[in-house]
Amino acid sequence: MSQMTILTGPERRRRWSEEDQCRILAAAFAPRATVAAAARQYDVATSLIYKWRRTLGPGKRALPKLSWFAMSLPPLRCRRHQP
C-alpha cells in the first residue's frame, strides 16, 4: 500500500533544497529516463520539475536542443552550483 503524508500545520507546501532539486532534475533528464517516472519516484508534480529546469538550468534550457540524429547529452548541471 502507498504511503500517505498528512499535513496538519499551517505549512502545506514542501520545501525542496537546491541540492534536492538538482538531484531530481538529474534523474528526470538522465538518458532513457522520463520526467513522469522521476516525478513518481520523488513524489513531485511533473510541472514542478519543468519549472525547476527553467529556473535552475543554465540559460533558459537545462538541456541542449535535440536534433533528428542520435547524440549524447552532457551531464545536467545547475547554474547556481557551477564553480
C-alpha positions in Angstrom: 0.0 0.0 0.0 1.2 3.5 -0.7 2.5 5.9 1.9 0.3 8.9 2.6 1.6 12.2 4.1 -0.9 14.2 6.1 -0.1 17.9 6.5 -1.8 19.3 9.6 0.1 22.5 10.3 -0.1 25.9 8.6 2.7 24.9 6.2 1.2 22.9 3.4 3.9 23.0 0.8 7.1 21.1 0.9 10.4 23.0 0.6 13.0 21.5 -1.7 16.6 22.4 -1.3 18.6 23.3 -4.4 20.6 20.1 -3.9 17.4 18.1 -3.9 16.1 19.9 -6.9 19.3 19.3 -8.8 19.2 15.6 -7.9 15.6 15.2 -9.1 16.4 17.1 -12.3 19.4 14.9 -13.0 17.2 11.8 -12.5 14.4 13.2 -14.7 16.7 14.2 -17.6 19.1 11.3 -17.5 19.5 9.2 -20.6 16.5 6.9 -21.1 14.7 8.5 -18.1 11.3 10.1 -18.2 10.1 13.1 -16.2 7.0 11.2 -15.2 8.9 8.3 -13.7 11.2 10.7 -11.8 8.1 12.6 -10.6 6.6 9.4 -9.3 9.8 8.3 -7.7 10.3 11.6 -5.7 6.5 12.3 -5.3 6.8 15.6 -7.2 4.5 17.1 -9.8 5.9 16.9 -13.3 5.1 20.6 -13.8 7.4 21.4 -10.8 10.3 19.5 -12.4 9.9 21.5 -15.6 9.7 24.8 -13.6 12.9 23.8 -11.8 14.6 23.1 -15.1 13.7 26.7 -16.3 14.9 28.3 -13.1 18.0 26.2 -12.3 19.2 25.2 -15.7 22.0 27.1 -17.5 20.4 29.9 -19.5 16.8 29.2 -20.4 17.2 25.5 -21.0 18.8 22.8 -18.9 19.4 20.6 -21.9 20.6 21.4 -25.4 18.0 21.1 -28.2 17.8 17.6 -29.7 18.4 17.1 -33.3 16.9 14.4 -35.5 20.0 12.2 -35.2 21.2 10.3 -32.1 23.7 12.2 -29.9 25.0 12.1 -26.3 24.0 14.8 -23.9 26.3 16.4 -21.4 25.5 15.9 -17.7 22.9 18.2 -16.3 24.4 20.9 -14.1 22.6 23.6 -12.1 23.7 27.1 -12.8 23.9 28.1 -9.2 26.3 25.2 -8.3 28.9 25.6 -11.0 32.4 26.6 -9.8 
